[in-house]
Each structure stands twice: as structure tokens, then as C-alpha cells.
Amino acid sequence: MVGKTFKGMSDEMLRWQSARFRDLAIDDADAWTVRVRPEQVVEIAVDGIQRSRRYPGGVALRFARVVRYREDKDATQADTIDDVRALGG
């Protein structure tokens, strides 16, 4: 985990996302957390990446916003945590 964002999402996108993630759900341990199969790729725009002790990945996305869901990519093509860390310098 490297952050949270709901910025850039229309009501239509939020409805689609809610349905999609219910389909991918493998665990809903509590009212606030739903773990999903790692199959959906999302494109996120950021203004920067900084070190963080708050998130397990060790970095945080600054001013993150959802650009789109990438139906043209599968999870094997998504950036890894090492890719994200490298962007932070």
C-alpha cells in the first residue's frame, strides 16, 4: 500500500469500481477493508512520491488521482513497488 485516493473519479466510475471489486473480493474482514484478487490495473497520476513510514511500501503518492482503469493491461504489466520507489528518487 502506498496511499489512498478517490480524486478524479466520477459517480459512474465509483459505481463501476464498487461492482468490479465485489466481483474480485476474496476477503471482507471488516466494514472498511475488502481484499481483492490482484487482477485489475488502474492508472494513477501523481505530483510526486515521497518516503513514508505510514505505508508498508515505504513510500507515499503525493496528490494521487485516478486517471482510468486499464482493461488493456493485466496485473503482470503493472508497476511493482520497486518501480514506484525508483520514481521517488
PDB file of N, CA, C and O in Angstrom:
ATOM      1  N   MET A   1       0.843  -1.181   0.000  1.00  0.00           N
ATOM      2  CA  MET A   1       0.000   0.000   0.000  1.00  0.00           C
ATOM      3  C   MET A   1       0.886   1.242   0.000  1.00  0.00           C
ATOM      4  O   MET A   1       1.847   1.339   0.764  1.00  0.00           O
ATOM      5  N   VAL A   2       0.546   2.182  -0.866  1.00  0.00           N
ATOM      6  CA  VAL A   2       1.317   3.415  -0.979  1.00  0.00           C
ATOM      7  C   VAL A   2       0.418   4.656  -0.917  1.00  0.00           C
ATOM      8  O   VAL A   2       0.876   5.764  -1.198  1.00  0.00           O
ATOM      9  N   GLY A   3      -0.835   4.483  -0.559  1.00  0.00           N
ATOM     10  CA  GLY A   3      -1.730   5.619  -0.429  1.00  0.00           C
ATOM     11  C   GLY A   3      -3.161   5.265  -0.757  1.00  0.00           C
ATOM     12  O   GLY A   3      -3.491   4.120  -1.068  1.00  0.00           O
ATOM     13  N   LYS A   4      -3.995   6.274  -0.679  1.00  0.00           N
ATOM     14  CA  LYS A   4      -5.418   6.136  -0.983  1.00  0.00           C
ATOM     15  C   LYS A   4      -5.827   7.338  -1.811  1.00  0.00           C
ATOM     16  O   LYS A   4      -5.293   8.434  -1.636  1.00  0.00           O
ATOM     17  N   THR A   5      -6.769   7.133  -2.706  1.00  0.00           N
ATOM     18  CA  THR A   5      -7.307   8.262  -3.442  1.00  0.00           C
ATOM     19  C   THR A   5      -8.692   7.956  -3.986  1.00  0.00           C
ATOM     20  O   THR A   5      -9.014   6.821  -4.338  1.00  0.00           O
ATOM     21  N   PHE A   6      -9.487   8.991  -4.039  1.00  0.00           N
ATOM     22  CA  PHE A   6     -10.776   8.927  -4.714  1.00  0.00           C
ATOM     23  C   PHE A   6     -10.878  10.085  -5.688  1.00  0.00           C
ATOM     24  O   PHE A   6     -11.903  10.260  -6.347  1.00  0.00           O
ATOM     25  N   LYS A   7      -9.819  10.877  -5.781  1.00  0.00           N
ATOM     26  CA  LYS A   7      -9.828  12.037  -6.666  1.00  0.00           C
ATOM     27  C   LYS A   7      -9.822  11.587  -8.122  1.00  0.00           C
ATOM     28  O   LYS A   7      -9.200  10.588  -8.482  1.00  0.00           O
ATOM     29  N   GLY A   8     -10.524  12.342  -8.937  1.00  0.00           N
ATOM     30  CA  GLY A   8     -10.561  12.058 -10.361  1.00  0.00           C
ATOM     31  C   GLY A   8     -11.628  11.058 -10.759  1.00  0.00           C
ATOM     32  O   GLY A   8     -11.733  10.696 -11.931  1.00  0.00           O
ATOM     33  N   MET A   9     -12.428  10.604  -9.788  1.00  0.00           N
ATOM     34  CA  MET A   9     -13.412   9.571 -10.083  1.00  0.00           C
ATOM     35  C   MET A   9     -14.816  10.168 -10.189  1.00  0.00           C
ATOM     36  O   MET A   9     -15.266  10.892  -9.300  1.00  0.00           O
ATOM     37  N   SER A  10     -15.486   9.859 -11.270  1.00  0.00           N
ATOM     38  CA  SER A  10     -16.880  10.277 -11.445  1.00  0.00           C
ATOM     39  C   SER A  10     -17.791   9.319 -10.669  1.00  0.00           C
ATOM     40  O   SER A  10     -17.357   8.249 -10.241  1.00  0.00           O
ATOM     41  N   ASP A  11     -19.037   9.707 -10.496  1.00  0.00           N
ATOM     42  CA  ASP A  11     -20.007   8.821  -9.848  1.00  0.00           C
ATOM     43  C   ASP A  11     -20.129   7.512 -10.614  1.00  0.00           C
ATOM     44  O   ASP A  11     -20.235   6.441 -10.016  1.00  0.00           O
ATOM     45  N   GLU A  12     -20.112   7.603 -11.944  1.00  0.00           N
ATOM     46  CA  GLU A  12     -20.203   6.396 -12.776  1.00  0.00           C
ATOM     47  C   GLU A  12     -19.006   5.472 -12.527  1.00  0.00           C
ATOM     48  O   GLU A  12     -19.170   4.258 -12.410  1.00  0.00           O
ATOM     49  N   MET A  13     -17.815   6.046 -12.449  1.00  0.00           N
ATOM     50  CA  MET A  13     -16.623   5.232 -12.195  1.00  0.00           C
ATOM     51  C   MET A  13     -16.688   4.585 -10.811  1.00  0.00           C
ATOM     52  O   MET A  13     -16.304   3.426 -10.653  1.00  0.00           O
ATOM     53  N   LEU A  14     -17.170   5.320  -9.811  1.00  0.00           N
ATOM     54  CA  LEU A  14     -17.299   4.748  -8.466  1.00  0.00           C
ATOM     55  C   LEU A  14     -18.280   3.582  -8.442  1.00  0.00           C
ATOM     56  O   LEU A  14     -18.032   2.578  -7.774  1.00  0.00           O
ATOM     57  N   ARG A  15     -19.401   3.707  -9.171  1.00  0.00           N
ATOM     58  CA  ARG A  15     -20.355   2.590  -9.244  1.00  0.00           C
ATOM     59  C   ARG A  15     -19.717   1.377  -9.911  1.00  0.00           C
ATOM     60  O   ARG A  15     -19.843   0.255  -9.419  1.00  0.00           O
ATOM     61  N   TRP A  16     -19.029   1.604 -11.035  1.00  0.00           N
ATOM     62  CA  TRP A  16     -18.368   0.512 -11.748  1.00  0.00           C
ATOM     63  C   TRP A  16     -17.322  -0.146 -10.847  1.00  0.00           C
ATOM     64  O   TRP A  16     -17.254  -1.372 -10.759  1.00  0.00           O
ATOM     65  N   GLN A  17     -16.512   0.672 -10.183  1.00  0.00           N
ATOM     66  CA  GLN A  17     -15.461   0.160  -9.313  1.00  0.00           C
ATOM     67  C   GLN A  17     -16.032  -0.681  -8.172  1.00  0.00           C
ATOM     68  O   GLN A  17     -15.497  -1.741  -7.848  1.00  0.00           O
ATOM     69  N   SER A  18     -17.109  -0.208  -7.572  1.00  0.00           N
ATOM     70  CA  SER A  18     -17.723  -0.954  -6.461  1.00  0.00           C
ATOM     71  C   SER A  18     -18.180  -2.331  -6.926  1.00  0.00           C
ATOM     72  O   SER A  18     -17.946  -3.326  -6.239  1.00  0.00           O
ATOM     73  N   ALA A  19     -18.821  -2.398  -8.069  1.00  0.00           N
ATOM     74  CA  ALA A  19     -19.277  -3.683  -8.602  1.00  0.00           C
ATOM     75  C   ALA A  19     -18.091  -4.565  -8.984  1.00  0.00           C
ATOM     76  O   ALA A  19     -18.083  -5.758  -8.682  1.00  0.00           O
ATOM     77  N   ARG A  20     -17.107  -3.997  -9.635  1.00  0.00           N
ATOM     78  CA  ARG A  20     -15.925  -4.762 -10.070  1.00  0.00           C
ATOM     79  C   ARG A  20     -15.188  -5.346  -8.875  1.00  0.00           C
ATOM     80  O   ARG A  20     -14.809  -6.518  -8.889  1.00  0.00           O
ATOM     81  N   PHE A  21     -14.983  -4.540  -7.846  1.00  0.00           N
ATOM     82  CA  PHE A  21     -14.233  -5.024  -6.687  1.00  0.00           C
ATOM     83  C   PHE A  21     -15.031  -6.048  -5.886  1.00  0.00           C
ATOM     84  O   PHE A  21     -14.439  -6.923  -5.253  1.00  0.00           O
ATOM     85  N   ARG A  22     -16.359  -5.960  -5.898  1.00  0.00           N
ATOM     86  CA  ARG A  22     -17.158  -7.025  -5.263  1.00  0.00           C
ATOM     87  C   ARG A  22     -16.922  -8.344  -5.990  1.00  0.00           C
ATOM     88  O   ARG A  22     -16.838  -9.399  -5.361  1.00  0.00           O
ATOM     89  N   ASP A  23     -16.814  -8.281  -7.325  1.00  0.00           N
ATOM     90  CA  ASP A  23     -16.549  -9.490  -8.108  1.00  0.00           C
ATOM     91  C   ASP A  23     -15.174 -10.076  -7.814  1.00  0.00           C
ATOM     92  O   ASP A  23     -14.991 -11.291  -7.883  1.00  0.00           O
ATOM     93  N   LEU A  24     -14.207  -9.224  -7.487  1.00  0.00           N
ATOM     94  CA  LEU A  24     -12.830  -9.669  -7.226  1.00  0.00           C
ATOM     95  C   LEU A  24     -12.563  -9.961  -5.752  1.00  0.00           C
ATOM     96  O   LEU A  24     -11.467 -10.400  -5.404  1.00  0.00           O
ATOM     97  N   ALA A  25     -13.540  -9.728  -4.884  1.00  0.00           N
ATOM     98  CA  ALA A  25     -13.334  -9.848  -3.436  1.00  0.00           C
ATOM     99  C   ALA A  25     -12.969 -11.272  -3.023  1.00  0.00           C
ATOM    100  O   ALA A  25     -13.562 -12.248  -3.484  1.00  0.00           O
ATOM    101  N   ILE A  26     -11.979 -11.359  -2.143  1.00  0.00           N
ATOM    102  CA  ILE A  26     -11.601 -12.645  -1.548  1.00  0.00           C
ATOM    103  C   ILE A  26     -11.750 -12.617  -0.035  1.00  0.00           C
ATOM    104  O   ILE A  26     -11.768 -13.665   0.611  1.00  0.00           O
ATOM    105  N   ASP A  27     -11.859 -11.390   0.541  1.00  0.00           N
ATOM    106  CA  ASP A  27     -11.995 -11.268   1.990  1.00  0.00           C
ATOM    107  C   ASP A  27     -12.543  -9.882   2.309  1.00  0.00           C
ATOM    108  O   ASP A  27     -12.047  -8.874   1.805  1.00  0.00           O
ATOM    109  N   ASP A  28     -13.564  -9.846   3.145  1.00  0.00           N
ATOM    110  CA  ASP A  28     -14.056  -8.558   3.633  1.00  0.00           C
ATOM    111  C   ASP A  28     -14.064  -8.613   5.152  1.00  0.00           C
ATOM    112  O   ASP A  28     -15.108  -8.723   5.794  1.00  0.00           O
ATOM    113  N   ALA A  29     -12.851  -8.531   5.703  1.00  0.00           N
ATOM    114  CA  ALA A  29     -12.611  -8.712   7.125  1.00  0.00           C
ATOM    115  C   ALA A  29     -13.388  -7.734   8.004  1.00  0.00           C
ATOM    116  O   ALA A  29     -13.799  -8.085   9.109  1.00  0.00           O
ATOM    117  N   ASP A  30     -13.585  -6.539   7.529  1.00  0.00           N
ATOM    118  CA  ASP A  30     -14.346  -5.561   8.306  1.00  0.00           C
ATOM    119  C   ASP A  30     -15.083  -4.621   7.344  1.00  0.00           C
ATOM    120  O   ASP A  30     -14.998  -4.763   6.124  1.00  0.00           O
ATOM    121  N   ALA A  31     -15.791  -3.679   7.911  1.00  0.00           N
ATOM    122  CA  ALA A  31     -16.603  -2.771   7.091  1.00  0.00           C
ATOM    123  C   ALA A  31     -15.761  -1.836   6.230  1.00  0.00           C
ATOM    124  O   ALA A  31     -16.279  -1.267   5.270  1.00  0.00           O
ATOM    125  N   TRP A  32     -14.491  -1.660   6.543  1.00  0.00           N
ATOM    126  CA  TRP A  32     -13.647  -0.690   5.850  1.00  0.00           C
ATOM    127  C   TRP A  32     -12.635  -1.308   4.900  1.00  0.00           C
ATOM    128  O   TRP A  32     -12.022  -0.596   4.104  1.00  0.00           O
ATOM    129  N   THR A  33     -12.450  -2.618   4.968  1.00  0.00           N
ATOM    130  CA  THR A  33     -11.397  -3.263   4.180  1.00  0.00           C
ATOM    131  C   THR A  33     -11.967  -4.423   3.384  1.00  0.00           C
ATOM    132  O   THR A  33     -12.633  -5.300   3.932  1.00  0.00           O
ATOM    133  N   VAL A  34     -11.700  -4.420   2.094  1.00  0.00           N
ATOM    134  CA  VAL A  34     -12.048  -5.548   1.232  1.00  0.00           C
ATOM    135  C   VAL A  34     -10.791  -5.918   0.455  1.00  0.00           C
ATOM    136  O   VAL A  34     -10.255  -5.096  -0.289  1.00  0.00           O
ATOM    137  N   ARG A  35     -10.328  -7.126   0.621  1.00  0.00           N
ATOM    138  CA  ARG A  35      -9.159  -7.591  -0.127  1.00  0.00           C
ATOM    139  C   ARG A  35      -9.658  -8.218  -1.428  1.00  0.00           C
ATOM    140  O   ARG A  35     -10.632  -8.972  -1.438  1.00  0.00           O
ATOM    141  N   VAL A  36      -8.976  -7.895  -2.513  1.00  0.00           N
ATOM    142  CA  VAL A  36      -9.397  -8.369  -3.828  1.00  0.00           C
ATOM    143  C   VAL A  36      -8.268  -9.139  -4.497  1.00  0.00           C
ATOM    144  O   VAL A  36      -7.094  -8.955  -4.177  1.00  0.00           O
ATOM    145  N   ARG A  37      -8.647 -10.005  -5.434  1.00  0.00           N
ATOM    146  CA  ARG A  37      -7.632 -10.673  -6.257  1.00  0.00           C
ATOM    147  C   ARG A  37      -6.888  -9.602  -7.052  1.00  0.00           C
ATOM    148  O   ARG A  37      -7.521  -8.670  -7.549  1.00  0.00           O
ATOM    149  N   PRO A  38      -5.572  -9.702  -7.187  1.00  0.00           N
ATOM    150  CA  PRO A  38      -4.797  -8.665  -7.885  1.00  0.00           C
ATOM    151  C   PRO A  38      -4.890  -8.809  -9.399  1.00  0.00           C
ATOM    152  O   PRO A  38      -3.945  -9.254 -10.051  1.00  0.00           O
ATOM    153  N   GLU A  39      -6.035  -8.428  -9.946  1.00  0.00           N
ATOM    154  CA  GLU A  39      -6.271  -8.590 -11.375  1.00  0.00           C
ATOM    155  C   GLU A  39      -6.542  -7.270 -12.098  1.00  0.00           C
ATOM    156  O   GLU A  39      -6.320  -7.173 -13.305  1.00  0.00           O
ATOM    157  N   GLN A  40      -7.009  -6.271 -11.388  1.00  0.00           N
ATOM    158  CA  GLN A  40      -7.411  -5.014 -12.012  1.00  0.00           C
ATOM    159  C   GLN A  40      -6.256  -4.021 -11.996  1.00  0.00           C
ATOM    160  O   GLN A  40      -5.641  -3.798 -10.954  1.00  0.00           O
ATOM    161  N   VAL A  41      -5.962  -3.427 -13.143  1.00  0.00           N
ATOM    162  CA  VAL A  41      -4.902  -2.420 -13.237  1.00  0.00           C
ATOM    163  C   VAL A  41      -5.555  -1.046 -13.321  1.00  0.00           C
ATOM    164  O   VAL A  41      -6.488  -0.831 -14.094  1.00  0.00           O
ATOM    165  N   VAL A  42      -5.048  -0.125 -12.516  1.00  0.00           N
ATOM    166  CA  VAL A  42      -5.547   1.250 -12.519  1.00  0.00           C
ATOM    167  C   VAL A  42      -4.379   2.192 -12.784  1.00  0.00           C
ATOM    168  O   VAL A  42      -3.284   2.009 -12.252  1.00  0.00           O
ATOM    169  N   GLU A  43      -4.625   3.188 -13.601  1.00  0.00           N
ATOM    170  CA  GLU A  43      -3.605   4.199 -13.889  1.00  0.00           C
ATOM    171  C   GLU A  43      -3.808   5.370 -12.929  1.00  0.00           C
ATOM    172  O   GLU A  43      -4.890   5.952 -12.859  1.00  0.00           O
ATOM    173  N   ILE A  44      -2.753   5.702 -12.198  1.00  0.00           N
ATOM    174  CA  ILE A  44      -2.791   6.772 -11.208  1.00  0.00           C
ATOM    175  C   ILE A  44      -1.809   7.859 -11.604  1.00  0.00           C
ATOM    176  O   ILE A  44      -0.655   7.566 -11.915  1.00  0.00           O
ATOM    177  N   ALA A  45      -2.246   9.098 -11.597  1.00  0.00           N
ATOM    178  CA  ALA A  45      -1.350  10.235 -11.812  1.00  0.00           C
ATOM    179  C   ALA A  45      -0.957  10.774 -10.442  1.00  0.00           C
ATOM    180  O   ALA A  45      -1.776  10.796  -9.524  1.00  0.00           O
ATOM    181  N   VAL A  46       0.280  11.204 -10.302  1.00  0.00           N
ATOM    182  CA  VAL A  46       0.760  11.759  -9.034  1.00  0.00           C
ATOM    183  C   VAL A  46       1.590  13.010  -9.304  1.00  0.00           C
ATOM    184  O   VAL A  46       2.120  13.203 -10.398  1.00  0.00           O
ATOM    185  N   ASP A  47       1.687  13.847  -8.286  1.00  0.00           N
ATOM    186  CA  ASP A  47       2.561  15.006  -8.378  1.00  0.00           C
ATOM    187  C   ASP A  47       3.952  14.678  -7.854  1.00  0.00           C
ATOM    188  O   ASP A  47       4.899  15.429  -8.088  1.00  0.00           O
ATOM    189  N   GLY A  48       4.077  13.582  -7.159  1.00  0.00           N
ATOM    190  CA  GLY A  48       5.371  13.175  -6.634  1.00  0.00           C
ATOM    191  C   GLY A  48       5.245  11.953  -5.756  1.00  0.00           C
ATOM    192  O   GLY A  48       4.148  11.488  -5.448  1.00  0.00           O
ATOM    193  N   ILE A  49       6.397  11.448  -5.364  1.00  0.00           N
ATOM    194  CA  ILE A  49       6.469  10.285  -4.479  1.00  0.00           C
ATOM    195  C   ILE A  49       7.453  10.635  -3.383  1.00  0.00           C
ATOM    196  O   ILE A  49       8.527  11.173  -3.649  1.00  0.00           O
ATOM    197  N   GLN A  50       7.084  10.327  -2.145  1.00  0.00           N
ATOM    198  CA  GLN A  50       7.965  10.640  -1.025  1.00  0.00           C
ATOM    199  C   GLN A  50       8.096   9.436  -0.109  1.00  0.00           C
ATOM    200  O   GLN A  50       7.247   8.545  -0.112  1.00  0.00           O
ATOM    201  N   ARG A  51       9.159   9.418   0.669  1.00  0.00           N
ATOM    202  CA  ARG A  51       9.336   8.362   1.666  1.00  0.00           C
ATOM    203  C   ARG A  51       8.231   8.482   2.707  1.00  0.00           C
ATOM    204  O   ARG A  51       7.768   9.578   3.022  1.00  0.00           O
ATOM    205  N   SER A  52       7.816   7.328   3.236  1.00  0.00           N
ATOM    206  CA  SER A  52       6.743   7.328   4.232  1.00  0.00           C
ATOM    207  C   SER A  52       6.911   6.174   5.201  1.00  0.00           C
ATOM    208  O   SER A  52       7.208   5.047   4.803  1.00  0.00           O
ATOM    209  N   ARG A  53       6.718   6.469   6.475  1.00  0.00           N
ATOM    210  CA  ARG A  53       6.683   5.397   7.485  1.00  0.00           C
ATOM    211  C   ARG A  53       5.255   4.928   7.712  1.00  0.00           C
ATOM    212  O   ARG A  53       5.028   3.926   8.391  1.00  0.00           O
ATOM    213  N   ARG A  54       4.302   5.639   7.153  1.00  0.00           N
ATOM    214  CA  ARG A  54       2.889   5.313   7.339  1.00  0.00           C
ATOM    215  C   ARG A  54       2.470   4.089   6.527  1.00  0.00           C
ATOM    216  O   ARG A  54       1.679   3.271   6.997  1.00  0.00           O
ATOM    217  N   TYR A  55       3.001   3.962   5.305  1.00  0.00           N
ATOM    218  CA  TYR A  55       2.569   2.895   4.412  1.00  0.00           C
ATOM    219  C   TYR A  55       3.613   1.785   4.338  1.00  0.00           C
ATOM    220  O   TYR A  55       4.814   2.054   4.328  1.00  0.00           O
ATOM    221  N   PRO A  56       3.153   0.542   4.287  1.00  0.00           N
ATOM    222  CA  PRO A  56       4.072  -0.604   4.253  1.00  0.00           C
ATOM    223  C   PRO A  56       5.060  -0.580   3.088  1.00  0.00           C
ATOM    224  O   PRO A  56       6.143  -1.153   3.200  1.00  0.00           O
ATOM    225  N   GLY A  57       4.718   0.064   1.979  1.00  0.00           N
ATOM    226  CA  GLY A  57       5.613   0.136   0.832  1.00  0.00           C
ATOM    227  C   GLY A  57       6.799   1.063   1.044  1.00  0.00           C
ATOM    228  O   GLY A  57       7.752   1.051   0.265  1.00  0.00           O
ATOM    229  N   GLY A  58       6.738   1.880   2.118  1.00  0.00           N
ATOM    230  CA  GLY A  58       7.836   2.785   2.420  1.00  0.00           C
ATOM    231  C   GLY A  58       7.812   4.095   1.644  1.00  0.00           C
ATOM    232  O   GLY A  58       8.681   4.948   1.825  1.00  0.00           O
ATOM    233  N   VAL A  59       6.807   4.252   0.776  1.00  0.00           N
ATOM    234  CA  VAL A  59       6.637   5.490   0.013  1.00  0.00           C
ATOM    235  C   VAL A  59       5.162   5.866   0.009  1.00  0.00           C
ATOM    236  O   VAL A  59       4.287   5.039   0.263  1.00  0.00           O
ATOM    237  N   ALA A  60       4.912   7.134  -0.286  1.00  0.00           N
ATOM    238  CA  ALA A  60       3.538   7.630  -0.403  1.00  0.00           C
ATOM    239  C   ALA A  60       3.404   8.413  -1.697  1.00  0.00           C
ATOM    240  O   ALA A  60       4.321   9.129  -2.101  1.00  0.00           O
ATOM    241  N   LEU A  61       2.262   8.273  -2.340  1.00  0.00           N
ATOM    242  CA  LEU A  61       1.963   9.029  -3.552  1.00  0.00           C
ATOM    243  C   LEU A  61       1.416  10.397  -3.144  1.00  0.00           C
ATOM    244  O   LEU A  61       0.504  10.477  -2.321  1.00  0.00           O
ATOM    245  N   ARG A  62       1.960  11.459  -3.706  1.00  0.00           N
ATOM    246  CA  ARG A  62       1.510  12.817  -3.387  1.00  0.00           C
ATOM    247  C   ARG A  62       0.473  13.276  -4.414  1.00  0.00           C
ATOM    248  O   ARG A  62       0.702  13.230  -5.623  1.00  0.00           O
ATOM    249  N   PHE A  63      -0.661  13.715  -3.899  1.00  0.00           N
ATOM    250  CA  PHE A  63      -1.749  14.229  -4.731  1.00  0.00           C
ATOM    251  C   PHE A  63      -2.138  13.230  -5.825  1.00  0.00           C
ATOM    252  O   PHE A  63      -2.244  13.580  -7.000  1.00  0.00           O
ATOM    253  N   ALA A  64      -2.346  11.990  -5.410  1.00  0.00           N
ATOM    254  CA  ALA A  64      -2.714  10.920  -6.343  1.00  0.00           C
ATOM    255  C   ALA A  64      -4.145  11.107  -6.831  1.00  0.00           C
ATOM    256  O   ALA A  64      -5.025  11.536  -6.084  1.00  0.00           O
ATOM    257  N   ARG A  65      -4.357  10.774  -8.104  1.00  0.00           N
ATOM    258  CA  ARG A  65      -5.697  10.823  -8.669  1.00  0.00           C
ATOM    259  C   ARG A  65      -5.844   9.717  -9.715  1.00  0.00           C
ATOM    260  O   ARG A  65      -4.909   9.399 -10.450  1.00  0.00           O
ATOM    261  N   VAL A  66      -7.026   9.155  -9.757  1.00  0.00           N
ATOM    262  CA  VAL A  66      -7.321   8.072 -10.695  1.00  0.00           C
ATOM    263  C   VAL A  66      -7.470   8.665 -12.092  1.00  0.00           C
ATOM    264  O   VAL A  66      -8.219   9.619 -12.300  1.00  0.00           O
ATOM    265  N   VAL A  67      -6.748   8.087 -13.042  1.00  0.00           N
ATOM    266  CA  VAL A  67      -6.870   8.505 -14.437  1.00  0.00           C
ATOM    267  C   VAL A  67      -7.867   7.603 -15.144  1.00  0.00           C
ATOM    268  O   VAL A  67      -8.813   8.076 -15.774  1.00  0.00           O
ATOM    269  N   ARG A  68      -7.644   6.287 -15.032  1.00  0.00           N
ATOM    270  CA  ARG A  68      -8.554   5.328 -15.675  1.00  0.00           C
ATOM    271  C   ARG A  68      -8.184   3.911 -15.248  1.00  0.00           C
ATOM    272  O   ARG A  68      -7.100   3.659 -14.721  1.00  0.00           O
ATOM    273  N   TYR A  69      -9.103   3.012 -15.487  1.00  0.00           N
ATOM    274  CA  TYR A  69      -8.826   1.587 -15.323  1.00  0.00           C
ATOM    275  C   TYR A  69      -8.323   1.063 -16.647  1.00  0.00           C
ATOM    276  O   TYR A  69      -8.860   1.404 -17.701  1.00  0.00           O
ATOM    277  N   ARG A  70      -7.292   0.235 -16.600  1.00  0.00           N
ATOM    278  CA  ARG A  70      -6.618  -0.238 -17.806  1.00  0.00           C
ATOM    279  C   ARG A  70      -7.079  -1.645 -18.162  1.00  0.00           C
ATOM    280  O   ARG A  70      -6.511  -2.630 -17.689  1.00  0.00           O
ATOM    281  N   GLU A  71      -8.096  -1.732 -18.985  1.00  0.00           N
ATOM    282  CA  GLU A  71      -8.583  -3.026 -19.452  1.00  0.00           C
ATOM    283  C   GLU A  71      -7.623  -3.653 -20.457  1.00  0.00           C
ATOM    284  O   GLU A  71      -7.703  -4.848 -20.742  1.00  0.00           O
ATOM    285  N   ASP A  72      -6.705  -2.832 -20.997  1.00  0.00           N
ATOM    286  CA  ASP A  72      -5.741  -3.317 -21.985  1.00  0.00           C
ATOM    287  C   ASP A  72      -4.500  -3.938 -21.339  1.00  0.00           C
ATOM    288  O   ASP A  72      -3.612  -4.414 -22.047  1.00  0.00           O
ATOM    289  N   LYS A  73      -4.427  -3.938 -20.013  1.00  0.00           N
ATOM    290  CA  LYS A  73      -3.271  -4.496 -19.307  1.00  0.00           C
ATOM    291  C   LYS A  73      -3.735  -5.490 -18.265  1.00  0.00           C
ATOM    292  O   LYS A  73      -4.833  -5.372 -17.720  1.00  0.00           O
ATOM    293  N   ASP A  74      -2.886  -6.477 -17.992  1.00  0.00           N
ATOM    294  CA  ASP A  74      -3.178  -7.376 -16.883  1.00  0.00           C
ATOM    295  C   ASP A  74      -2.189  -7.091 -15.751  1.00  0.00           C
ATOM    296  O   ASP A  74      -1.249  -6.313 -15.916  1.00  0.00           O
ATOM    297  N   ALA A  75      -2.412  -7.719 -14.622  1.00  0.00           N
ATOM    298  CA  ALA A  75      -1.636  -7.418 -13.423  1.00  0.00           C
ATOM    299  C   ALA A  75      -0.135  -7.641 -13.604  1.00  0.00           C
ATOM    300  O   ALA A  75       0.665  -6.996 -12.927  1.00  0.00           O
ATOM    301  N   THR A  76       0.257  -8.533 -14.496  1.00  0.00           N
ATOM    302  CA  THR A  76       1.691  -8.765 -14.701  1.00  0.00           C
ATOM    303  C   THR A  76       2.374  -7.567 -15.349  1.00  0.00           C
ATOM    304  O   THR A  76       3.601  -7.475 -15.332  1.00  0.00           O
ATOM    305  N   GLN A  77       1.597  -6.648 -15.919  1.00  0.00           N
ATOM    306  CA  GLN A  77       2.150  -5.475 -16.583  1.00  0.00           C
ATOM    307  C   GLN A  77       2.129  -4.227 -15.690  1.00  0.00           C
ATOM    308  O   GLN A  77       2.589  -3.162 -16.102  1.00  0.00           O
ATOM    309  N   ALA A  78       1.610  -4.357 -14.499  1.00  0.00           N
ATOM    310  CA  ALA A  78       1.541  -3.211 -13.582  1.00  0.00           C
ATOM    311  C   ALA A  78       2.918  -2.947 -12.978  1.00  0.00           C
ATOM    312  O   ALA A  78       3.752  -3.847 -12.881  1.00  0.00           O
ATOM    313  N   ASP A  79       3.138  -1.690 -12.572  1.00  0.00           N
ATOM    314  CA  ASP A  79       4.389  -1.350 -11.899  1.00  0.00           C
ATOM    315  C   ASP A  79       4.491  -2.107 -10.579  1.00  0.00           C
ATOM    316  O   ASP A  79       3.485  -2.351  -9.912  1.00  0.00           O
ATOM    317  N   THR A  80       5.705  -2.472 -10.215  1.00  0.00           N
ATOM    318  CA  THR A  80       5.961  -3.120  -8.935  1.00  0.00           C
ATOM    319  C   THR A  80       6.275  -2.037  -7.902  1.00  0.00           C
ATOM    320  O   THR A  80       6.471  -0.874  -8.254  1.00  0.00           O
ATOM    321  N   ILE A  81       6.321  -2.424  -6.633  1.00  0.00           N
ATOM    322  CA  ILE A  81       6.682  -1.482  -5.591  1.00  0.00           C
ATOM    323  C   ILE A  81       8.094  -0.946  -5.828  1.00  0.00           C
ATOM    324  O   ILE A  81       8.372   0.210  -5.509  1.00  0.00           O
ATOM    325  N   ASP A  82       8.985  -1.762  -6.379  1.00  0.00           N
ATOM    326  CA  ASP A  82      10.333  -1.288  -6.676  1.00  0.00           C
ATOM    327  C   ASP A  82      10.308  -0.214  -7.772  1.00  0.00           C
ATOM    328  O   ASP A  82      11.074   0.748  -7.715  1.00  0.00           O
ATOM    329  N   ASP A  83       9.422  -0.380  -8.778  1.00  0.00           N
ATOM    330  CA  ASP A  83       9.268   0.643  -9.815  1.00  0.00           C
ATOM    331  C   ASP A  83       8.810   1.974  -9.187  1.00  0.00           C
ATOM    332  O   ASP A  83       9.331   3.037  -9.525  1.00  0.00           O
ATOM    333  N   VAL A  84       7.846   1.901  -8.284  1.00  0.00           N
ATOM    334  CA  VAL A  84       7.315   3.101  -7.645  1.00  0.00           C
ATOM    335  C   VAL A  84       8.395   3.754  -6.790  1.00  0.00           C
ATOM    336  O   VAL A  84       8.576   4.970  -6.833  1.00  0.00           O
ATOM    337  N   ARG A  85       9.106   2.952  -6.019  1.00  0.00           N
ATOM    338  CA  ARG A  85      10.187   3.512  -5.189  1.00  0.00           C
ATOM    339  C   ARG A  85      11.233   4.212  -6.055  1.00  0.00           C
ATOM    340  O   ARG A  85      11.744   5.264  -5.670  1.00  0.00           O
ATOM    341  N   ALA A  86      11.553   3.654  -7.203  1.00  0.00           N
ATOM    342  CA  ALA A  86      12.564   4.240  -8.093  1.00  0.00           C
ATOM    343  C   ALA A  86      12.101   5.613  -8.609  1.00  0.00           C
ATOM    344  O   ALA A  86      12.932   6.489  -8.851  1.00  0.00           O
ATOM    345  N   LEU A  87      10.806   5.805  -8.776  1.00  0.00           N
ATOM    346  CA  LEU A  87      10.288   7.104  -9.216  1.00  0.00           C
ATOM    347  C   LEU A  87      10.499   8.190  -8.165  1.00  0.00           C
ATOM    348  O   LEU A  87      10.588   9.377  -8.479  1.00  0.00           O
ATOM    349  N   GLY A  88      10.577   7.753  -6.910  1.00  0.00           N
ATOM    350  CA  GLY A  88      10.739   8.703  -5.799  1.00  0.00           C
ATOM    351  C   GLY A  88      12.152   9.209  -5.641  1.00  0.00           C
ATOM    352  O   GLY A  88      12.397  10.147  -4.882  1.00  0.00           O
ATOM    353  N   GLY A  89      13.070   8.609  -6.338  1.00  0.00           N
ATOM    354  CA  GLY A  89      14.443   9.095  -6.298  1.00  0.00           C
ATOM    355  C   GLY A  89      15.275   8.629  -5.163  1.00  0.00           C
ATOM    356  O   GLY A  89      16.445   8.997  -5.063  1.00  0.00           O
TER     357      GLY A  89
END
